[in-house]
Amino acid sequence: MSFQAQIRDVEDKDPEFVDSEFEMSRRDFKEIAATLHAESGIYIAESKTALVYSRLAKRLRALGLASFRDYCNLIAGEDGREERQRMIAALTTNVTAFFREPHHFEHLKHNVAPQLIAAAQRGERVRLWSSACSSGEEPYSIALTLLSLAPNLANFDVKILATDIDPNVVAVGERGLYSERALAGAPANLRERWFRSARGADGETLSAADELRRLVVFRQLNLIGPWPMKGLFHAIFCRNVVIYFDQPTQAKLWGRFASALAPGGVLYIGHSERLSGPAVAAFRSEGVTTYRLSEGGRR
Ligand SMILES: C[S@@+](CC[C@H](N)C(=O)[O-])C[C@H]1O[C@@H](n2cnc3c(N)ncnc32)[C@H](O)[C@@H]1O
């Protein structure tokens, strides 16, 4: 090997990972990061190499692969489609909770839900969207907020679309089984009214009642891919996901949400997120990380 080639070879390897169970070069990391970005919009910095290594080492073991180079070759190919999905699922953060960032649910309850419930009772169609729903705590919290005002809501044309890129968490939401601990964040009266005791694989669990489940429709959806939904939404929750995206992806997404909202619709975003790009002008702030689409603000 020439001197130049040797230098490149050493530079290419992150010293931390040369002697690990699987060798991971800088080139491997870059290819994984580029695939993740292309498929999901998620940007992952090189400082996260240890995290990427530990999450994907499990995949390499499961697949019986000898190195990250083999893994990169697998995900690069046409038949690596399924593994690319698994890789995204392994690298996403699914942390969530019932009534997380409770001021959004207060705003929904007092400033949005009364008008939506009245519209539904007049026979109109009402749609809300939890656009990175993780394991379902967020869409069920939206549904519980609406049910707290109108317990018979499931009889009307009201739906909360709950989507996430990760099919595993979508399946958890669809199952609607939660531990007492997970449900501790929900108001006691709503928990008691809309969840039933059930026996799950992990012991005692609480199961979402039918009237609660009927309000929520779970689907797998990649936010940076096409959106097949036709109608407009009256409220969209997009919380704690765009922080993982780069700026251009974020700005584009805000514009797409503006287009997906009905006039006067509300967008709730995560506590460390900010609107950016041309879509900012379409919204007015209505509280902490809460934005209402101005009349005529659709893009
Ligand atoms: C930290 S959780 C936030 C869950 C919930 N919105 C909340 O605030 O509690 C982020 C979720 O975004 C999802 N996600 C990441 N990239 C996505 C994408 N491109 N499209 C849809 N969902 C995505 C992840 O799978 C994960 O479940």
The ligand as an SDF file (V2000), in Angstrom:
LIG
                    3D

 27 29  0  0  0  0  0  0  0  0999 V2000
  -39.2360   12.0220   19.6850 C   0  0  0  0  0  0  0  0  0  0  0  0
  -40.5930   11.2570   18.8670 S   0  0  0  0  0  0  0  0  0  0  0  0
  -41.8620   12.4760   19.0960 C   0  0  0  0  0  0  0  0  0  0  0  0
  -43.2200   11.8450   19.3590 C   0  0  0  0  0  0  0  0  0  0  0  0
  -44.3400   12.8510   19.6490 C   0  0  0  0  0  0  0  0  0  0  0  0
  -44.5860   13.7190   18.5300 N   0  0  0  0  0  0  0  0  0  0  0  0
  -44.0040   13.6680   20.8820 C   0  0  0  0  0  0  0  0  0  0  0  0
  -43.6820   14.8470   20.7670 O   0  0  0  0  0  0  0  0  0  0  0  0
  -44.0650   13.1150   21.9830 O   0  0  0  0  0  0  0  0  0  0  0  0
  -40.1180   11.4960   17.1500 C   0  0  0  0  0  0  0  0  0  0  0  0
  -40.8590   10.5710   16.1850 C   0  0  0  0  0  0  0  0  0  0  0  0
  -40.6550   11.0520   14.8580 O   0  0  0  0  0  0  0  0  0  0  0  0
  -40.6000    9.9320   14.0010 C   0  0  0  0  0  0  0  0  0  0  0  0
  -39.9620   10.3290   12.7370 N   0  0  0  0  0  0  0  0  0  0  0  0
  -38.6540   10.5790   12.4830 C   0  0  0  0  0  0  0  0  0  0  0  0
  -38.4640   10.9010   11.1990 N   0  0  0  0  0  0  0  0  0  0  0  0
  -39.6900   10.8710   10.6070 C   0  0  0  0  0  0  0  0  0  0  0  0
  -40.1560   11.1030    9.2870 C   0  0  0  0  0  0  0  0  0  0  0  0
  -39.3330   11.4450    8.2810 N   0  0  0  0  0  0  0  0  0  0  0  0
  -41.4930   10.9690    9.0390 N   0  0  0  0  0  0  0  0  0  0  0  0
  -42.3440   10.6270   10.0390 C   0  0  0  0  0  0  0  0  0  0  0  0
  -41.9510   10.3870   11.3040 N   0  0  0  0  0  0  0  0  0  0  0  0
  -40.6510   10.5050   11.5960 C   0  0  0  0  0  0  0  0  0  0  0  0
  -39.8290    8.8980   14.8010 C   0  0  0  0  0  0  0  0  0  0  0  0
  -40.0490    7.5770   14.3190 O   0  0  0  0  0  0  0  0  0  0  0  0
  -40.3730    9.1410   16.2170 C   0  0  0  0  0  0  0  0  0  0  0  0
  -41.4300    8.2650   16.5220 O   0  0  0  0  0  0  0  0  0  0  0  0
  1  2  1  0
  2  3  1  0
  2 10  1  0
  3  4  1  0
  4  5  1  0
  5  6  1  0
  5  7  1  0
  7  8  2  0
  7  9  1  0
 10 11  1  0
 11 12  1  0
 11 26  1  0
 12 13  1  0
 13 14  1  0
 13 24  1  0
 14 15  1  0
 14 23  1  0
 15 16  2  0
 16 17  1  0
 17 18  1  0
 17 23  2  0
 18 19  1  0
 18 20  2  0
 20 21  1  0
 21 22  2  0
 22 23  1  0
 24 25  1  0
 24 26  1  0
 26 27  1  0
M  CHG  2   2   1   9  -1
M  END
$$$$
